[in-house]
Amino acid sequence: MNPLLSRLQPYPFERLRQLHADVTPNPAYRPISLGIGEPRHATPQLIKDALAASFAGLASYPGTQGEPKLRQAMSDWLARRYDGLKVDPATQILPVNGSREALFALAQTVINPSQPGATVVCPNPFYQIYEGAALLAGAQPWFAPSDPARNFGIDWAAVPESVWEKTQLLFVCSPGNPTGAVMGLDEWKLLFELSDRYGFVIASDECYSEIYFSGEPPLGGLQAAAQLGRHDFKNLIALTSLSKRSNVPGLRSGFVAGDAALIKPFLLYRTYHGSAMSPIVQAASIAAWGDEQHVIDNRALYREKFAQVTPLLSAVMDVRLPDAGFYLWAVIPETFKGSDAAFSCELLALYNVVVLPGSYLARDAQGHNPGAGRIRMALVAETAECVEAAQRIVQFIQSQSL
């Protein structure tokens, strides 16, 4: 067996399952889960229709690079979404089977484990694929400190030069999971300067980019590069998917875009890895990337939901509307003495609501776990169900304070 597999930690949801194994939920309440960030709004009909009309595609092997019309649809979307951004569909875009597998595969392409101290810098808290991708590529993850004063944005300036010198890959997530923090242009400028100085690749995970609450959409990595005159996207790969944008997590469809000098070897890796997108998924993806109305409608549903749920919860705990994304990243009350796991267990036992302990989404680094004493709530269900869950959480906290 690959000895690196032993370095992987259990996935957060496996840890949650184990945590709740001996908890008996209160049968007086129907179960509501805010634990997993799986979109549960209805899949748009236009995507279903495109799938149904494309079954003939099952009779042929797909190419790893995808159909030209698919890559053109992705390029067109980038131009519409990011103020005329120009990305060459022939050399700077590749379809992927969801952003998760692409994040993992990119690390296997980029990392040279023969270099002493090969390092991958990750945010903390973070999406656990970053850590697993680093470890299985033969690198060591290093967790950058987050700043609660900036909605848990990452303090990149606090990363020591000795770490940057060994860094081969940097994972960023904007909007962030679980915090919802969005990176600004000054932050991108710093990262590009560091990348130029030390030569590392930046992987920008942007799968939550279309769920936001103000009128201004989140800045993307490619967009930031273009604004700063980096039109070749040197050492930058942005990753996105349709799962959250279009409510199709089961479609497993997304794309990567950026530096052509990185896309070329990534295509070679993916060709050997057998990562081609099904022709019928390609057809559905073309339909999805070409339509914006269903995205606007989806965003309106999240805005309404957060507008109702956030005030309820903020009355009893430290929680605020995120910049973007569909998570609430809340501090648990002092009554629980910082034990997010105990909070999760007691809430399930008494009110049959599942939330994810924040410590499961972070690692102990620089002397503490930045997720400790917090919970992540995924507001993915319909509004009424999320409001009911919030009302139960309010009752739970109030009952514990008596």
Legacy VTK file of the C-alpha trace (Angstrom):
# vtk DataFile Version 3.0
C-alpha trace
ASCII
DATASET POLYDATA
POINTS 402 float
0.000 0.000 0.000
1.044 3.578 -0.574
2.469 4.582 2.835
1.301 8.162 2.317
-2.309 6.998 2.746
-1.646 6.536 6.455
-1.111 10.293 6.783
-4.678 11.126 5.764
-7.097 12.130 8.506
-10.756 11.061 8.503
-12.969 13.354 6.444
-14.996 15.835 8.575
-18.279 14.078 7.850
-16.863 10.702 8.885
-15.704 12.334 12.127
-19.191 13.791 12.542
-20.769 10.376 11.994
-18.498 8.890 14.643
-19.197 11.773 17.025
-22.950 11.242 16.737
-22.830 7.428 16.750
-23.972 7.179 20.365
-26.356 10.157 20.302
-30.101 9.456 20.219
-31.874 12.341 18.456
-35.046 13.639 20.079
-37.884 11.886 18.184
-40.259 14.744 19.001
-38.601 16.727 16.184
-38.166 15.798 12.552
-34.469 15.646 11.623
-32.875 18.696 10.008
-29.272 18.666 8.848
-27.171 21.791 8.412
-24.048 19.650 8.371
-23.159 18.967 4.735
-22.751 21.691 2.127
-24.756 19.882 -0.542
-27.002 22.189 -2.618
-30.636 21.164 -2.288
-32.438 23.702 -4.450
-34.115 22.289 -7.555
-31.948 21.508 -10.580
-32.909 23.852 -13.452
-35.098 22.259 -16.118
-32.855 23.428 -18.947
-30.037 21.245 -17.582
-32.319 18.218 -17.315
-33.545 18.792 -20.866
-29.984 19.009 -22.188
-29.104 15.730 -20.461
-32.175 13.972 -21.840
-31.420 15.151 -25.368
-27.826 13.910 -25.319
-27.969 10.176 -24.640
-26.443 9.456 -28.049
-23.195 10.688 -26.580
-22.940 7.521 -24.520
-21.876 5.680 -27.666
-18.498 7.394 -27.947
-15.395 7.968 -25.837
-14.953 11.596 -24.789
-11.700 13.469 -25.250
-9.967 14.670 -22.096
-9.785 18.231 -23.403
-13.542 18.342 -23.931
-15.482 19.538 -26.946
-14.443 22.933 -28.354
-17.988 24.241 -27.916
-17.856 23.364 -24.210
-14.580 25.217 -23.684
-15.983 28.135 -25.666
-19.054 28.210 -23.411
-16.762 28.329 -20.386
-14.651 31.096 -21.924
-17.785 33.074 -22.789
-19.031 32.750 -19.219
-15.728 34.011 -17.829
-15.944 37.044 -20.117
-19.512 37.833 -19.034
-18.865 37.233 -15.345
-15.520 38.991 -15.020
-15.817 42.215 -17.015
-14.675 41.024 -20.425
-11.940 38.705 -19.153
-10.145 37.051 -22.090
-9.279 33.388 -21.629
-8.245 31.282 -24.630
-10.530 28.214 -24.788
-7.908 26.296 -26.784
-4.970 26.654 -24.376
-6.160 28.097 -21.055
-9.276 26.059 -20.131
-9.906 22.402 -19.274
-13.189 20.779 -18.202
-13.005 18.767 -14.971
-15.282 16.378 -13.134
-16.053 18.818 -10.346
-13.605 21.050 -8.522
-12.746 18.482 -5.842
-11.063 16.007 -8.161
-9.332 18.850 -10.000
-7.926 20.324 -6.785
-6.515 16.921 -5.914
-5.181 16.185 -9.404
-3.567 19.599 -9.794
-1.383 18.973 -6.750
-0.226 15.667 -8.233
0.747 17.522 -11.413
2.474 20.497 -9.798
4.328 19.038 -6.813
7.892 17.759 -7.197
8.333 15.545 -4.102
12.027 15.048 -4.788
12.692 18.632 -3.717
13.631 18.743 0.004
10.853 20.094 2.193
8.265 20.367 -0.585
5.470 22.456 0.964
1.868 23.313 0.167
0.454 26.369 1.951
-3.239 26.137 2.862
-5.732 28.418 4.591
-6.879 27.447 8.079
-9.801 26.647 8.419
-9.871 24.929 5.051
-11.414 22.429 2.634
-9.832 19.108 3.577
-8.964 18.136 0.008
-6.105 20.646 0.146
-4.383 18.703 2.900
-4.991 15.292 1.346
-3.794 16.440 -2.068
-0.587 17.790 -0.540
0.148 14.666 1.487
-0.469 12.205 -1.357
1.692 14.318 -3.671
4.561 13.852 -1.211
4.482 17.401 0.168
3.915 18.802 3.628
0.928 21.112 4.231
1.567 24.346 6.126
-1.478 26.128 7.532
-1.534 29.896 7.250
-3.101 31.757 10.196
-6.527 33.333 9.818
-7.611 36.695 11.156
-10.985 36.744 12.980
-10.972 40.541 12.761
-11.210 40.235 8.971
-13.957 37.599 8.879
-11.294 34.902 9.049
-9.449 36.134 5.997
-5.946 34.681 5.836
-2.936 36.600 7.112
-0.545 35.722 4.276
2.032 38.215 5.524
2.432 36.066 8.651
3.775 33.121 6.638
7.554 32.990 7.287
9.991 33.437 4.423
11.441 30.028 5.291
8.070 28.491 4.425
7.612 30.425 1.175
11.081 29.322 0.071
9.934 25.684 0.081
6.385 26.288 -1.152
5.464 24.738 -4.479
1.685 25.226 -4.336
-0.623 27.635 -2.551
-4.326 26.850 -2.133
-6.647 29.815 -1.717
-10.425 29.705 -1.380
-12.447 32.812 -2.175
-15.244 32.967 -1.184
-13.915 30.893 1.673
-15.215 27.605 3.040
-16.345 27.808 5.824
-15.902 31.517 6.521
-17.363 33.142 3.407
-14.467 35.635 3.299
-13.678 37.167 -0.115
-10.163 38.182 -1.141
-9.572 41.748 -2.337
-7.236 43.094 -5.003
-4.511 44.087 -2.508
-4.457 40.539 -1.179
-4.131 39.135 -4.682
-1.336 41.599 -5.451
0.623 40.350 -2.445
0.161 36.706 -3.470
1.242 37.373 -7.043
4.371 39.145 -5.790
5.160 36.206 -3.516
4.562 33.743 -6.365
6.923 35.689 -8.619
9.563 35.787 -5.889
9.410 32.136 -4.847
7.999 30.421 -7.951
4.990 28.618 -6.464
1.684 27.913 -8.237
-1.560 29.425 -6.924
-4.693 27.248 -7.060
-7.737 29.467 -6.568
-10.812 27.535 -5.447
-13.810 29.668 -6.474
-16.733 27.241 -6.387
-18.868 29.568 -4.178
-18.377 32.647 -6.380
-22.000 32.921 -7.541
-23.663 32.979 -4.112
-23.187 36.450 -2.652
-25.260 38.962 -0.736
-24.237 42.453 -1.822
-24.638 43.934 -5.265
-20.951 43.464 -6.063
-19.926 39.922 -7.141
-16.747 38.499 -5.581
-13.461 39.260 -7.294
-11.983 36.227 -9.053
-8.323 35.279 -9.241
-8.114 35.542 -13.029
-9.958 38.857 -12.879
-7.495 40.163 -10.290
-4.570 39.042 -12.429
-5.965 40.832 -15.473
-6.577 44.022 -13.474
-2.941 43.908 -12.376
-1.684 43.432 -15.928
-0.961 39.702 -15.608
-2.834 38.667 -18.739
-0.839 35.437 -19.119
-2.084 34.347 -15.639
1.448 33.248 -14.751
1.470 30.441 -12.157
-2.292 30.827 -11.553
-5.046 28.250 -11.974
-8.643 29.098 -11.047
-11.117 26.290 -10.386
-14.900 26.486 -10.420
-17.881 24.187 -10.862
-21.598 24.030 -11.534
-22.486 22.261 -8.274
-23.314 25.348 -6.199
-23.942 27.766 -9.069
-26.515 25.575 -10.809
-27.613 23.092 -8.095
-26.166 20.031 -9.826
-23.708 18.436 -7.363
-24.409 15.032 -8.931
-23.382 16.239 -12.381
-19.714 16.547 -11.296
-18.906 19.281 -13.765
-16.546 22.239 -13.614
-13.456 23.643 -15.218
-9.998 25.006 -14.556
-8.590 28.059 -16.303
-5.353 29.996 -16.224
-1.688 29.717 -17.140
-1.355 27.804 -20.449
2.066 26.563 -19.318
0.302 24.733 -16.455
-2.784 23.670 -18.390
-0.658 21.707 -20.889
0.956 19.302 -18.368
-2.316 19.122 -16.447
-3.995 17.877 -19.642
-1.269 15.239 -20.004
-1.794 14.081 -16.419
-5.552 13.931 -16.866
-5.258 11.995 -20.111
-3.365 9.225 -18.346
-5.613 9.446 -15.288
-8.769 8.898 -17.370
-10.490 12.113 -16.337
-12.546 12.881 -19.435
-16.011 14.382 -18.984
-18.951 12.346 -20.298
-20.472 13.700 -23.534
-23.900 14.005 -21.948
-22.432 15.930 -19.010
-20.677 18.181 -21.515
-23.989 18.915 -23.234
-25.693 19.731 -19.941
-22.732 21.895 -18.928
-22.926 23.933 -22.122
-26.566 24.666 -21.340
-25.763 25.598 -17.747
-22.814 27.910 -18.473
-24.855 29.613 -21.184
-27.758 30.606 -18.941
-27.623 33.163 -16.138
-31.260 33.542 -15.141
-31.322 30.343 -13.095
-28.214 31.574 -11.247
-29.874 34.897 -10.447
-32.956 33.050 -9.184
-30.803 30.713 -7.090
-28.921 33.619 -5.544
-32.212 35.298 -4.633
-33.278 32.166 -2.736
-30.080 32.246 -0.660
-30.402 35.952 0.011
-33.957 35.498 1.294
-32.911 32.545 3.423
-29.944 34.290 5.042
-32.020 37.421 5.608
-34.440 35.389 7.723
-32.035 33.028 9.491
-29.128 35.324 10.391
-31.097 37.751 12.616
-32.641 34.846 14.536
-29.283 33.303 15.349
-27.428 36.574 15.948
-29.756 37.270 18.859
-28.217 34.377 20.828
-24.733 33.801 19.364
-21.892 35.574 17.600
-22.721 35.131 13.919
-22.924 37.495 10.979
-23.820 37.506 7.312
-20.807 36.237 5.314
-19.391 37.995 2.280
-20.505 35.079 0.122
-21.170 31.321 0.124
-23.932 29.403 1.872
-22.412 28.831 5.311
-22.797 30.555 8.655
-19.590 30.408 10.706
-20.757 30.978 14.270
-19.143 31.202 17.700
-20.845 28.941 20.234
-21.961 30.526 23.537
-19.593 30.531 26.514
-21.951 28.112 28.269
-20.339 25.298 26.283
-16.794 26.279 27.332
-15.519 26.196 23.767
-16.502 22.604 23.026
-17.998 22.711 19.539
-18.268 18.899 19.545
-20.358 18.954 22.744
-22.573 21.672 21.268
-23.163 19.545 18.161
-24.004 16.418 20.190
-26.382 18.142 22.621
-28.172 20.027 19.852
-28.790 16.750 18.036
-29.910 14.965 21.192
-32.339 17.659 22.302
-33.550 19.276 19.065
-32.581 16.846 16.228
-30.522 19.409 14.296
-27.109 18.535 12.870
-24.316 21.124 12.696
-20.622 20.579 12.002
-18.055 21.356 14.724
-15.724 24.074 13.487
-12.641 22.333 14.841
-13.224 19.542 12.292
-12.565 22.046 9.503
-9.206 23.279 10.792
-5.900 22.026 12.160
-3.874 22.922 15.234
-1.291 25.382 13.945
0.580 28.307 15.483
-0.582 27.038 18.853
-4.331 26.753 18.333
-7.170 25.430 16.191
-8.969 28.441 14.617
-12.188 26.452 14.232
-12.438 25.523 17.909
-15.460 26.999 19.627
-17.284 27.503 16.337
-19.813 25.626 14.242
-20.516 25.638 10.530
-24.138 25.692 9.407
-24.896 24.958 5.754
-28.099 26.772 4.763
-28.784 24.545 1.778
-32.336 23.370 2.478
-35.472 25.337 1.641
-36.025 28.542 3.607
-38.758 27.168 5.878
-36.592 24.242 6.983
-33.581 26.481 7.658
-35.750 28.904 9.658
-37.138 26.018 11.704
-33.600 24.787 12.400
-32.574 28.284 13.475
-35.561 28.549 15.810
-34.623 25.244 17.433
-31.022 26.386 17.858
-32.272 29.562 19.546
-34.425 27.494 21.900
-31.507 25.181 22.601
-29.122 28.022 23.482
-31.703 29.798 25.606
-32.485 26.592 27.508
-28.795 26.059 28.231
-28.448 29.575 29.585
-31.113 29.228 32.249
LINES 1 403
402 0 1 2 3 4 5 6 7 8 9 10 11 12 13 14 15 16 17 18 19 20 21 22 23 24 25 26 27 28 29 30 31 32 33 34 35 36 37 38 39 40 41 42 43 44 45 46 47 48 49 50 51 52 53 54 55 56 57 58 59 60 61 62 63 64 65 66 67 68 69 70 71 72 73 74 75 76 77 78 79 80 81 82 83 84 85 86 87 88 89 90 91 92 93 94 95 96 97 98 99 100 101 102 103 104 105 106 107 108 109 110 111 112 113 114 115 116 117 118 119 120 121 122 123 124 125 126 127 128 129 130 131 132 133 134 135 136 137 138 139 140 141 142 143 144 145 146 147 148 149 150 151 152 153 154 155 156 157 158 159 160 161 162 163 164 165 166 167 168 169 170 171 172 173 174 175 176 177 178 179 180 181 182 183 184 185 186 187 188 189 190 191 192 193 194 195 196 197 198 199 200 201 202 203 204 205 206 207 208 209 210 211 212 213 214 215 216 217 218 219 220 221 222 223 224 225 226 227 228 229 230 231 232 233 234 235 236 237 238 239 240 241 242 243 244 245 246 247 248 249 250 251 252 253 254 255 256 257 258 259 260 261 262 263 264 265 266 267 268 269 270 271 272 273 274 275 276 277 278 279 280 281 282 283 284 285 286 287 288 289 290 291 292 293 294 295 296 297 298 299 300 301 302 303 304 305 306 307 308 309 310 311 312 313 314 315 316 317 318 319 320 321 322 323 324 325 326 327 328 329 330 331 332 333 334 335 336 337 338 339 340 341 342 343 344 345 346 347 348 349 350 351 352 353 354 355 356 357 358 359 360 361 362 363 364 365 366 367 368 369 370 371 372 373 374 375 376 377 378 379 380 381 382 383 384 385 386 387 388 389 390 391 392 393 394 395 396 397 398 399 400 401
